[in-house]
Amino acid sequence: MKRVKVFAFVLALLMVLPLGLSGCSGGSTETGKQNGQSEVNAAEVYDAPHHDLGGHEFWFLVRTTGVAHLEPNEIFADDLTGDKINDAVYKRNSNLEKDFNCTIHQELNPDPVKAVREQLIAGEYQYDYIYSSVWQLRQLSAKNLLVDFKSLENINLDKVWWDKEGMEGLSIANKVFYGTGDASTMDDRGSQVIYLNRDILSHYHIEEDLYQTVRDGKWTVDKMYEIMMQTKEDLDGDGVYTVGKDRFGYIGEAQNNYFHITGFNVHITEMTKDGELKIPGSPSSELVNAWEALKPILASEYRDVSDSGSRFRAGLGTFFGCNLGVLFGGKLSQIDFGILPLPKMNEEQEHYWTSPHFSITFGYSIPTTTDLANDAEANGFSSGREQAAYFLDAFAYYSRDTLADAFYNEVMTHQQVKDSETVEMLEIALAHKHYDVVGLFDFGKLGRQLFMDVGSGGNVKGVPGTDVNYDTLVSVYESRVSAARKALNNYINYVTAEDEPT
């Protein structure tokens, strides 16, 4: 869970201020007033000793995505431009550079892992940090080329500017190679939500307030299917539901099958009492039940298995399952839309959950070659990696009241988010994130690929719902367990090896 207090703060402002005048400022504690009036939450206090970093130039190698609304913009800004995120980054960096006597640079690359692999193996030092998707970074952690955050003295993962839940969810063999938290917005932008076309609800005279349904804990997969059935329509009257011509209840590509499983907070892997990951020989009863609950939606001929936001905008879908980043694409203004969390499996489920997309879940990593920095000892550190850790911790802390606040402020005051209730839905949708290492990395194709293969992975001859093989879930799962266990064990062996990579 990350920055929920900022959501609540801005939501309160939106209740009393015009949307265009609302804003937020961070820095308050969750335990009470400052200045000795009550105890301050230690997890919110930056208490690291001050180091003059002697003019060190910190270089971030940053992956570009090629998608405008999903491009990382958290690291560097040339100047003030009036853009909330840009100016927050500029302010944060200026303060850091002044307070710690250093400079911040970034280098953009669509494939940073490929760009640095040989350099890292050769033991050359150029980059202090790599900021990329954990999907890519995994390749380096499996070669012992990234530093384990848990081994570092100068990073305290219990501080609130780190997303402890997310980092633990991505840990392997009790090691953490990817740092996420207030210095990153990609996990939020990449998180799955359900977009709702309100014009369609009005057209079919559906008066139920789905936002209140969410508040009441009754936004379930059955409720979503009910609305789908009420709003689908054979617009051309030929008796066949054709993609691009008729109105479907739900538009959502095949990988959404897995995202809905995570929305039920159901895991593929199990955690032993000793903290070890275990892949069961057969799918758990929870997983089987979750898959059965999804069957009405995913096997429906009224689901358009695509990633076509254009058809959603054209009024050819009531619901659209996609990431939050779509909001920043600037193409939703032509319809009256709302945002809902992924539906629960049933009303007994306590929370709504979401899952960041595997290729958009970014993390900060520290290459082992930072130990070759020749100024670490002079700046008061035992090693180059501890110097990098020290500054990354400050970088994340300084992001808390700049980048993090600006991002949530921009989301909530975005020109396409027209009401405070949608802001509330965003808070609920992003409050709990689901991470499953096997699901995310798709070891042995036992993650998202499994649910694409035994669910609706595409339309046969343009007819939705015709390629679903739900009864094969158990058999396909069991046929892949051996490969998944082998892949997981290989990964664990790599990251726990004592020898240097070759």
C-alpha positions as CSV (number, residue, x, y, z in Angstrom):
1,M,0.0,0.0,0.0
2,K,1.5,3.4,-1.0
3,R,0.6,7.0,-0.2
4,V,-3.0,6.2,0.8
5,K,-3.0,9.2,3.2
6,V,-2.4,11.5,0.2
7,F,-5.5,10.1,-1.5
8,A,-7.5,10.8,1.6
9,F,-6.1,14.3,2.0
10,V,-6.8,15.3,-1.6
11,L,-10.2,13.6,-1.5
12,A,-11.1,15.8,1.5
13,L,-10.1,18.9,-0.4
14,L,-12.1,17.9,-3.4
15,M,-15.2,17.7,-1.2
16,V,-14.9,21.4,-0.3
17,L,-12.9,23.1,-3.1
18,P,-13.5,23.5,-6.8
19,L,-11.6,20.7,-8.6
20,G,-9.3,23.1,-10.4
21,L,-8.1,24.7,-7.0
22,S,-7.5,21.5,-5.1
23,G,-4.0,20.4,-4.2
24,C,-2.0,18.5,-1.6
25,S,1.1,18.9,0.5
26,G,2.9,16.0,2.2
27,G,5.0,15.8,5.3
28,S,2.3,15.2,7.9
29,T,2.6,12.2,10.1
30,E,0.0,9.5,10.6
31,T,0.3,9.6,14.4
32,G,-0.5,13.2,15.2
33,K,0.9,16.7,15.3
34,Q,4.5,17.7,15.0
35,N,6.8,19.8,17.3
36,G,6.4,17.6,20.3
37,Q,2.7,17.8,20.6
38,S,2.4,14.1,20.1
39,E,4.7,11.2,19.2
40,V,5.9,11.2,15.6
41,N,5.8,8.0,13.6
42,A,9.5,6.9,13.4
43,A,8.9,5.3,10.0
44,E,8.2,8.7,8.5
45,V,11.3,10.4,9.9
46,Y,14.4,10.7,7.7
47,D,17.2,10.2,10.3
48,A,20.2,9.2,8.2
49,P,23.4,11.0,9.1
50,H,24.4,13.7,6.6
51,H,27.2,13.1,4.1
52,D,28.7,15.5,1.7
53,L,29.0,13.5,-1.5
54,G,31.9,15.4,-2.9
55,G,30.3,16.3,-6.2
56,H,29.6,12.7,-7.1
57,E,27.6,12.4,-10.4
58,F,24.8,9.8,-10.0
59,W,23.8,8.2,-13.2
60,F,20.4,6.4,-13.7
61,L,20.0,4.1,-16.6
62,V,16.3,4.3,-17.5
63,R,14.3,2.1,-19.7
64,T,12.0,3.8,-22.2
65,T,8.7,2.0,-23.1
66,G,7.8,3.7,-26.4
67,V,4.3,4.4,-25.0
68,A,3.8,8.1,-24.2
69,H,1.5,7.7,-21.1
70,L,3.7,4.9,-19.7
71,E,7.1,6.6,-20.2
72,P,9.1,6.9,-16.9
73,N,9.3,10.6,-16.0
74,E,10.4,10.3,-12.4
75,I,14.2,10.7,-12.7
76,F,15.3,13.9,-14.4
77,A,13.9,17.3,-15.5
78,D,15.9,19.9,-17.4
79,D,13.9,22.9,-16.1
80,L,10.6,24.1,-14.8
81,T,7.8,23.8,-17.4
82,G,4.6,24.1,-15.5
83,D,3.9,20.4,-15.7
84,K,3.2,19.0,-12.2
85,I,5.4,15.9,-12.5
86,N,8.3,17.6,-14.3
87,D,8.4,20.5,-11.8
88,A,8.2,18.2,-8.8
89,V,11.2,16.2,-10.2
90,Y,13.1,19.4,-10.9
91,K,12.4,20.6,-7.3
92,R,13.4,17.3,-5.8
93,N,16.6,17.0,-7.7
94,S,17.6,20.6,-7.1
95,N,17.1,20.1,-3.4
96,L,19.1,16.9,-3.4
97,E,21.9,18.3,-5.4
98,K,22.2,21.3,-3.0
99,D,21.8,19.4,0.2
100,F,24.2,16.5,-0.7
101,N,26.7,18.2,-3.1
102,C,26.1,15.9,-6.0
103,T,24.5,15.9,-9.5
104,I,21.8,13.7,-11.0
105,H,21.8,12.4,-14.6
106,Q,19.9,9.9,-16.6
107,E,20.5,7.9,-19.8
108,L,17.5,6.5,-21.7
109,N,17.5,3.2,-23.4
110,P,14.7,0.8,-24.6
111,D,16.7,-2.2,-23.4
112,P,19.0,-1.2,-20.5
113,V,19.6,-4.8,-19.4
114,K,21.1,-5.7,-22.8
115,A,23.0,-2.4,-22.9
116,V,24.8,-3.0,-19.6
117,R,25.1,-6.8,-19.3
118,E,28.5,-7.1,-20.9
119,Q,29.7,-4.0,-19.1
120,L,28.6,-5.3,-15.7
121,I,30.1,-8.7,-16.3
122,A,33.4,-7.0,-17.4
123,G,33.3,-5.2,-14.1
124,E,33.1,-1.7,-15.5
125,Y,31.5,1.1,-13.5
126,Q,29.3,3.7,-15.2
127,Y,25.8,3.6,-13.7
128,D,24.8,3.9,-10.1
129,Y,21.2,2.7,-10.7
130,I,19.1,0.9,-13.3
131,Y,15.5,1.9,-13.4
132,S,13.6,-0.7,-15.5
133,S,10.8,-3.3,-15.4
134,V,11.5,-6.1,-12.9
135,W,10.7,-8.4,-15.8
136,Q,14.0,-7.2,-17.4
137,L,15.9,-6.7,-14.2
138,R,15.3,-10.3,-13.2
139,Q,17.9,-11.3,-15.8
140,L,20.6,-9.4,-13.9
141,S,19.5,-10.6,-10.4
142,A,19.8,-14.2,-11.7
143,K,23.4,-13.5,-12.6
144,N,24.4,-11.9,-9.3
145,L,24.9,-8.5,-10.9
146,L,22.5,-6.6,-8.7
147,V,22.9,-5.8,-5.0
148,D,20.5,-7.3,-2.5
149,F,18.8,-4.4,-0.7
150,K,18.5,-6.4,2.5
151,S,22.3,-6.5,2.7
152,L,22.6,-2.7,2.7
153,E,23.0,-0.7,5.9
154,N,22.0,2.6,4.3
155,I,18.5,1.6,3.2
156,N,15.8,1.1,5.8
157,L,13.0,-0.8,4.1
158,D,10.7,-0.1,7.0
159,K,10.5,3.6,6.1
160,V,7.3,4.8,4.6
161,W,8.9,6.0,1.4
162,W,9.6,2.4,0.4
163,D,6.8,0.1,-0.7
164,K,7.6,-2.7,1.7
165,E,4.6,-4.8,0.6
166,G,5.6,-4.7,-3.0
167,M,9.3,-5.3,-2.4
168,E,8.6,-8.3,-0.2
169,G,6.2,-9.6,-2.8
170,L,9.0,-9.5,-5.4
171,S,11.7,-10.9,-3.2
172,I,13.3,-14.2,-4.0
173,A,15.3,-16.4,-1.6
174,N,14.8,-13.7,1.0
175,K,16.7,-11.2,-1.2
176,V,15.3,-7.9,-2.6
177,F,16.8,-6.6,-5.8
178,Y,14.2,-4.1,-6.8
179,G,13.3,-0.9,-4.9
180,T,9.8,0.5,-5.3
181,G,8.0,3.3,-3.4
182,D,7.5,7.0,-3.5
183,A,10.2,7.5,-6.1
184,S,8.2,5.4,-8.6
185,T,4.8,6.0,-10.2
186,M,5.1,3.1,-12.7
187,D,3.5,0.5,-10.4
188,D,0.4,2.8,-10.1
189,R,0.3,3.7,-13.8
190,G,0.6,0.0,-14.7
191,S,-2.0,-1.3,-12.2
192,Q,-5.2,-2.8,-13.6
193,V,-8.6,-1.0,-13.2
194,I,-12.0,-1.3,-14.9
195,Y,-13.1,1.7,-16.9
196,L,-16.9,2.2,-17.1
197,N,-18.9,3.8,-19.9
198,R,-21.6,5.7,-17.9
199,D,-23.4,6.8,-21.1
200,I,-24.2,3.1,-21.8
201,L,-25.6,2.7,-18.3
202,S,-27.8,5.7,-18.8
203,H,-28.9,4.3,-22.2
204,Y,-30.1,1.1,-20.7
205,H,-31.7,2.9,-17.7
206,I,-29.4,1.2,-15.2
207,E,-29.8,3.3,-12.1
208,E,-27.7,1.3,-9.7
209,D,-24.8,3.5,-8.3
210,L,-21.8,1.2,-9.0
211,Y,-19.6,3.5,-6.9
212,Q,-21.9,2.8,-3.9
213,T,-21.8,-0.9,-4.8
214,V,-18.0,-0.7,-4.5
215,R,-18.2,1.1,-1.1
216,D,-20.7,-1.5,0.1
217,G,-18.2,-4.3,-0.8
218,K,-20.6,-5.7,-3.3
219,W,-18.7,-5.0,-6.6
220,T,-18.1,-8.7,-7.5
221,V,-17.5,-10.7,-10.6
222,D,-21.2,-11.7,-10.5
223,K,-22.3,-8.1,-10.4
224,M,-20.0,-7.2,-13.3
225,Y,-21.5,-10.1,-15.4
226,E,-25.0,-9.0,-14.5
227,I,-24.3,-5.5,-15.9
228,M,-22.6,-7.0,-19.0
229,M,-25.7,-9.0,-19.8
230,Q,-27.9,-5.9,-19.4
231,T,-25.9,-3.8,-21.7
232,K,-24.7,-6.0,-24.5
233,E,-26.5,-5.5,-27.8
234,D,-26.5,-6.9,-31.3
235,L,-26.5,-3.5,-33.0
236,D,-26.7,-4.7,-36.6
237,G,-29.4,-7.2,-35.8
238,D,-27.8,-10.1,-37.7
239,G,-27.9,-12.5,-34.7
240,V,-24.1,-12.7,-34.3
241,Y,-21.9,-10.7,-32.0
242,T,-19.2,-9.3,-34.2
243,V,-16.2,-7.4,-32.9
244,G,-16.2,-3.8,-34.1
245,K,-19.9,-3.8,-35.0
246,D,-21.8,-4.8,-31.9
247,R,-21.8,-3.7,-28.3
248,F,-20.1,-6.0,-25.9
249,G,-20.4,-6.1,-22.1
250,Y,-16.6,-6.2,-21.6
251,I,-13.5,-5.3,-23.6
252,G,-10.4,-6.8,-22.1
253,E,-7.5,-8.7,-23.7
254,A,-6.6,-12.3,-22.8
255,Q,-4.0,-11.5,-20.2
256,N,-6.7,-9.9,-18.1
257,N,-7.7,-13.5,-17.2
258,Y,-4.7,-13.5,-14.9
259,F,-5.3,-10.0,-13.6
260,H,-8.8,-11.0,-12.5
261,I,-7.2,-13.9,-10.6
262,T,-5.0,-11.4,-8.8
263,G,-8.0,-9.2,-8.2
264,F,-9.3,-12.1,-6.0
265,N,-5.9,-12.1,-4.2
266,V,-5.4,-15.7,-5.1
267,H,-1.8,-16.8,-5.5
268,I,-0.2,-19.6,-7.5
269,T,2.7,-20.0,-5.1
270,E,2.6,-20.8,-1.4
271,M,4.9,-19.5,1.3
272,T,6.2,-22.0,3.8
273,K,6.7,-21.1,7.5
274,D,10.4,-20.7,6.7
275,G,9.7,-18.1,4.1
276,E,10.4,-20.3,1.1
277,L,8.3,-20.3,-2.1
278,K,6.5,-23.5,-3.0
279,I,4.6,-24.4,-6.2
280,P,1.9,-26.9,-5.4
281,G,1.7,-30.0,-7.6
282,S,-2.0,-29.2,-8.4
283,P,-3.8,-25.8,-8.3
284,S,-5.1,-25.0,-4.9
285,S,-8.8,-25.1,-4.1
286,E,-8.7,-21.3,-3.9
287,L,-7.3,-21.1,-7.4
288,V,-9.8,-23.6,-8.8
289,N,-12.7,-21.8,-7.2
290,A,-11.4,-18.4,-8.5
291,W,-11.2,-19.8,-12.0
292,E,-14.8,-21.2,-11.8
293,A,-16.0,-17.8,-10.6
294,L,-14.5,-16.1,-13.6
295,K,-16.0,-18.5,-16.1
296,P,-19.3,-16.6,-16.9
297,I,-17.3,-13.5,-17.9
298,L,-14.3,-15.0,-19.6
299,A,-16.2,-17.6,-21.6
300,S,-19.0,-15.2,-22.5
301,E,-19.6,-14.4,-26.2
302,Y,-20.3,-10.9,-25.0
303,R,-16.7,-10.2,-24.1
304,D,-14.5,-8.7,-26.7
305,V,-11.0,-10.2,-26.2
306,S,-8.9,-7.3,-27.3
307,D,-7.0,-4.3,-26.0
308,S,-9.0,-1.9,-28.1
309,G,-9.6,1.4,-26.2
310,S,-10.9,2.8,-29.5
311,R,-13.9,0.5,-29.4
312,F,-14.6,1.3,-25.8
313,R,-14.5,5.0,-26.6
314,A,-16.8,4.4,-29.6
315,G,-19.4,3.0,-27.2
316,L,-18.9,-0.7,-28.2
317,G,-18.1,-1.8,-24.6
318,T,-19.6,-1.2,-21.2
319,F,-16.5,-2.1,-19.3
320,F,-12.8,-1.9,-20.4
321,G,-10.1,-3.6,-18.4
322,C,-6.8,-1.9,-18.7
323,N,-4.1,-0.1,-16.8
324,L,-4.4,3.3,-15.0
325,G,-1.9,4.8,-17.5
326,V,-4.6,4.9,-20.1
327,L,-6.0,7.8,-18.2
328,F,-3.1,9.9,-19.2
329,G,-3.4,9.0,-22.9
330,G,-5.8,11.9,-23.4
331,K,-8.4,9.9,-25.4
332,L,-11.2,9.3,-22.9
333,S,-12.6,12.8,-22.9
334,Q,-15.2,12.0,-25.6
335,I,-17.2,9.8,-23.3
336,D,-18.6,10.0,-19.7
337,F,-16.4,7.4,-18.0
338,G,-15.9,6.1,-14.5
339,I,-13.2,4.0,-12.9
340,L,-13.8,0.9,-10.8
341,P,-11.5,-1.5,-9.0
342,L,-11.1,-5.1,-10.3
343,P,-14.2,-6.9,-9.0
344,K,-14.1,-9.2,-5.9
345,M,-14.6,-12.9,-6.2
346,N,-17.5,-12.6,-3.7
347,E,-18.8,-10.3,-1.0
348,E,-16.8,-12.2,1.6
349,Q,-13.5,-11.0,0.1
350,E,-12.2,-8.3,2.5
351,H,-10.4,-5.9,0.1
352,Y,-10.3,-5.0,-3.6
353,W,-6.9,-5.9,-5.1
354,T,-5.0,-5.0,-8.3
355,S,-1.9,-6.2,-10.0
356,P,0.7,-4.0,-11.7
357,H,1.4,-5.2,-15.3
358,F,4.5,-7.4,-15.5
359,S,6.2,-5.2,-18.0
360,I,5.3,-1.9,-16.3
361,T,6.3,-2.8,-12.8
362,F,9.5,-0.8,-12.5
363,G,12.1,-1.0,-9.8
364,Y,15.3,0.7,-8.9
365,S,18.3,-1.6,-8.8
366,I,21.9,-1.0,-7.8
367,P,24.6,-2.8,-9.9
368,T,27.3,-4.6,-8.0
369,T,29.9,-2.5,-10.0
370,T,29.1,0.5,-7.9
371,D,31.7,-0.9,-5.6
372,L,34.2,0.4,-8.2
373,A,33.3,4.0,-7.4
374,N,36.6,5.6,-6.3
375,D,35.1,8.3,-4.1
376,A,33.0,6.2,-1.6
377,E,35.6,6.0,1.1
378,A,36.5,9.7,0.9
379,N,32.7,10.5,1.3
380,G,32.5,8.4,4.4
381,F,31.2,5.0,3.1
382,S,32.5,1.5,3.5
383,S,31.8,0.7,-0.1
384,G,30.4,2.1,-3.4
385,R,27.2,0.1,-3.0
386,E,26.6,1.7,0.4
387,Q,27.2,5.2,-1.1
388,A,24.6,4.3,-3.8
389,A,22.2,3.0,-1.2
390,Y,22.6,6.1,0.9
391,F,21.7,8.4,-1.9
392,L,18.8,6.2,-3.2
393,D,17.3,6.3,0.2
394,A,17.5,10.1,0.2
395,F,16.2,10.1,-3.3
396,A,13.1,8.1,-2.3
397,Y,12.5,10.3,0.8
398,Y,12.8,13.5,-1.1
399,S,10.3,12.1,-3.6
400,R,7.6,11.7,-1.0
401,D,6.5,15.3,-0.7
402,T,7.4,16.2,-4.3
403,L,7.0,13.4,-7.0
404,A,4.5,11.3,-5.0
405,D,2.3,14.1,-4.1
406,A,2.4,15.6,-7.6
407,F,1.5,12.3,-9.2
408,Y,-1.5,11.7,-7.1
409,N,-2.5,15.3,-7.4
410,E,-2.3,15.1,-11.1
411,V,-4.3,11.9,-11.2
412,M,-7.0,13.3,-9.0
413,T,-7.2,16.7,-10.6
414,H,-6.8,15.3,-14.1
415,Q,-9.0,17.1,-16.6
416,Q,-10.7,13.7,-17.4
417,V,-11.5,12.9,-13.8
418,K,-14.5,15.0,-13.3
419,D,-15.7,14.2,-9.8
420,S,-14.5,13.4,-6.3
421,E,-16.2,10.0,-6.3
422,T,-14.0,8.8,-9.1
423,V,-11.0,9.9,-7.0
424,E,-12.3,7.8,-4.2
425,M,-12.6,4.8,-6.5
426,L,-9.0,5.3,-7.6
427,E,-8.0,5.2,-3.9
428,I,-9.8,1.9,-3.4
429,A,-8.5,0.4,-6.6
430,L,-4.9,1.1,-5.9
431,A,-4.8,0.5,-2.1
432,H,-3.8,-3.2,-2.3
433,K,-1.4,-4.6,-4.8
434,H,-1.0,-8.3,-5.5
435,Y,2.5,-9.8,-6.3
436,D,3.2,-13.4,-7.1
437,V,6.7,-14.2,-8.4
438,V,5.7,-17.2,-10.4
439,G,2.7,-15.4,-11.8
440,L,4.7,-12.2,-12.6
441,F,7.7,-13.9,-14.2
442,D,5.6,-16.7,-15.7
443,F,8.0,-19.5,-14.7
444,G,7.2,-22.6,-16.8
445,K,4.3,-20.7,-18.3
446,L,2.4,-21.3,-15.1
447,G,1.5,-17.6,-14.6
448,R,-0.4,-15.4,-16.9
449,Q,0.2,-17.7,-19.9
450,L,-1.6,-20.5,-18.2
451,F,-4.8,-18.4,-17.9
452,M,-4.5,-17.2,-21.4
453,D,-4.1,-20.8,-22.7
454,V,-7.1,-22.3,-20.8
455,G,-9.2,-19.2,-21.0
456,S,-10.2,-17.0,-23.9
457,G,-6.9,-16.3,-25.7
458,G,-8.4,-14.9,-28.8
459,N,-11.4,-15.2,-31.1
460,V,-11.9,-18.1,-33.4
461,K,-13.1,-16.8,-36.8
462,G,-14.2,-13.6,-35.0
463,V,-16.6,-15.3,-32.7
464,P,-15.8,-14.5,-29.0
465,G,-15.8,-17.2,-26.4
466,T,-15.2,-20.1,-28.8
467,D,-11.7,-21.1,-27.7
468,V,-12.3,-21.5,-24.0
469,N,-11.2,-24.8,-22.4
470,Y,-12.0,-24.2,-18.7
471,D,-12.0,-27.9,-17.9
472,T,-8.3,-28.2,-18.8
473,L,-7.1,-25.9,-16.0
474,V,-6.0,-28.7,-13.7
475,S,-4.4,-30.9,-16.4
476,V,-2.6,-28.0,-18.1
477,Y,-1.4,-26.7,-14.7
478,E,-0.1,-30.1,-13.7
479,S,1.6,-30.6,-17.0
480,R,3.6,-27.4,-16.4
481,V,4.5,-27.8,-12.7
482,S,7.8,-29.6,-13.3
483,A,9.0,-26.9,-15.7
484,A,7.9,-24.1,-13.3
485,R,9.6,-25.7,-10.3
486,K,12.8,-26.1,-12.3
487,A,12.7,-22.5,-13.5
488,L,12.1,-21.2,-10.0
489,N,14.8,-23.4,-8.5
490,N,17.3,-22.3,-11.2
491,Y,16.4,-18.7,-10.4
492,I,16.9,-19.2,-6.7
493,N,20.2,-21.1,-7.3
494,Y,21.5,-18.2,-9.4
495,V,20.7,-15.5,-6.8
496,T,22.1,-17.5,-3.9
497,A,25.3,-18.6,-5.6
498,E,28.5,-17.5,-4.0
499,D,30.6,-17.5,-7.1
500,E,31.0,-14.5,-9.4
501,P,28.9,-14.8,-12.7
502,T,30.7,-16.1,-15.8
